[in-house]
Amino acid sequence: MDIESLVKKYVPMTETAYFILLSLCEPKHGYGISKWVAEKTNGRINLGSGTIYGTIAKMEKDNLICLYDEVDNRRIYEITSRGKKVLKAEIARIKELADISSYFTNSL
């Protein structure tokens, strides 16, 4: 699948997909992803293993992430260059939302 098709498929992202992909800018295993997301969102998002591994399977199939290593029966994943392009597209979309919203902040 070409990158434009992947962007259309993933953007806009669910928060779950966004945080999993963002977390994998540094290699992590499933539990490490869960801890990272909970920490970065101050506990607002707590990902269960089914959610994490379902999303990982989908992203791995689309080559957004790949297996980095396997240590003590833990599969460690990292983002790929294709994943970075999709993540950058989502970050640009979020930035655009924030920029537009800031225009109206004073009137709320």
C-alpha positions in Angstrom: 0.0 0.0 0.0 1.4 3.4 -0.9 1.9 6.1 1.7 -1.0 8.2 0.5 -3.4 5.3 0.9 -2.0 4.6 4.4 -2.5 8.2 5.4 -6.1 8.0 4.2 -6.6 4.7 6.1 -5.1 6.0 9.4 -5.7 9.7 9.5 -7.6 10.8 11.6 -6.3 8.3 14.1 -7.9 7.1 17.2 -6.2 8.2 20.4 -5.2 4.6 21.0 -3.5 4.3 17.6 -1.9 7.7 17.9 -0.3 7.0 21.3 0.8 3.5 20.4 2.5 4.8 17.3 4.0 7.8 19.1 5.3 5.6 21.9 7.1 3.4 19.4 9.4 6.2 18.4 11.6 4.4 20.9 11.4 0.6 20.9 9.0 -0.9 23.5 7.1 -4.1 24.3 3.4 -4.2 24.9 3.6 -3.5 28.7 6.1 -0.7 28.1 3.6 0.9 25.6 0.9 0.6 28.2 3.0 2.2 30.9 4.2 5.0 28.6 0.7 5.9 27.4 -0.7 6.0 31.0 2.2 8.1 32.1 2.0 10.6 29.2 -1.8 11.0 29.6 -1.7 11.2 33.4 -3.7 8.0 33.7 -6.5 9.2 31.4 -5.8 6.4 28.9 -5.1 2.9 30.2 -4.7 0.5 27.4 -5.5 -3.2 27.9 -3.4 -5.9 26.3 -6.1 -6.8 23.8 -6.3 -3.2 22.6 -2.5 -2.9 22.3 -1.9 -6.2 20.5 -4.8 -5.8 18.2 -3.6 -2.4 17.1 0.0 -3.6 16.9 -1.1 -6.5 14.6 -2.8 -4.1 12.3 0.1 -1.6 12.2 2.6 -4.4 11.7 0.6 -5.7 8.8 0.6 -2.2 7.2 4.4 -1.8 7.9 3.9 1.1 10.2 5.8 -0.7 12.9 8.1 -3.7 12.9 9.6 -6.2 15.3 12.8 -4.7 16.8 13.9 -7.5 19.1 12.6 -10.3 21.2 13.9 -10.5 24.8 12.6 -12.9 27.5 9.6 -13.8 25.3 8.7 -10.2 25.0 8.3 -8.8 21.5 9.8 -5.3 21.2 8.5 -3.1 18.4 9.5 0.2 16.8 8.1 2.6 14.3 9.2 2.3 10.7 9.8 5.1 8.2 6.3 4.6 6.8 4.9 4.8 10.3 6.8 8.1 10.8 5.2 9.5 7.7 1.7 8.6 8.8 2.4 9.9 12.3 3.7 13.2 10.9 0.5 13.5 8.9 -1.6 13.0 12.1 0.5 15.5 14.0 0.0 18.0 11.3 -3.7 17.4 11.4 -3.8 17.9 15.2 -1.7 21.0 14.9 -4.1 22.4 12.4 -7.0 21.7 14.8 -5.2 23.4 17.6 -4.3 26.5 15.5 -7.9 26.9 14.3 -9.2 26.4 17.8 -6.9 29.0 19.3 -8.5 31.6 17.1 -11.8 31.1 19.0 -10.3 30.6 22.5 -10.9 34.2 23.6 -14.6 34.1 22.6 -15.4 31.0 24.7 
